[in-house]
Amino acid sequence: MKLTVAEKVIAQHLAHGKMVAGEGIALKIDHTLTQDSTGTLAYLEFEAMGVPKVKTELSLSFVDHNMLQNDFRNADAHQYLQGVAAKYGIVFSRPGNGICHQLYLERFAKPGATLLGSDSHTPTAGGMGMIAIGAGGLDVAAAMAGEPFYLEMPSILGIKLTGKLKQFVSAKDVILQILKQLTVKGGVNKILEYYG
């Protein structure tokens, strides 16, 4: 049986389990992403693990959420993130560089790789032919320490696109229509794969 793009990426990163929808699996994670609102706790957890350097191919720390310096707290957090990045081999993106997900897509995304991020918008990188998952800080810390990420094998929902869009209709309108049909919960534990 032929595999979808998502299944091929999962197969290449499968650490435990079988690729049966709904069954427990574990994936090797190539990249991690944090932003300043969630990264501090992820890095505190990582430091507590006693690992000398990140074991991922690439780990990134973005400062793009709490950029205003209205008192000492944000500056302290930013200095901590910068220090952790330097100490453990993490790429640090300073305040003002841009939004983490767009920067990731433009500079770091790699088709066929896996990404675990401590932000709910991490799956946007799935559009680059990756398996990209939003998770909690402890999961991201464990991935940086070289541990696999455990999840249920998602089902693949194929969406075949045919024809042409009418004038003034965009890809955003297409996804809004799909979301209307699926509902907010309709995409839970699913990978939407487009073809046509």
Secondary structure, DSSP 8 states (H G I E B T S, - for coil): ----HHHHHHHHHEEES---TTSEEEE---EEEEEHHHHHHHHHHHHHTT-SS--SSEEEEE--SS---SSHHHHHHHHHHHHHHHHHT-EEE-TTS--HHHHHHHHT--TT-EEEESSTTGGGGGGGTSEEEE--HHHHHHHHTT--EEEE--EEEEEE--S---TT--HHHHHHHHHHHH-GGGGTTEEEEEE-
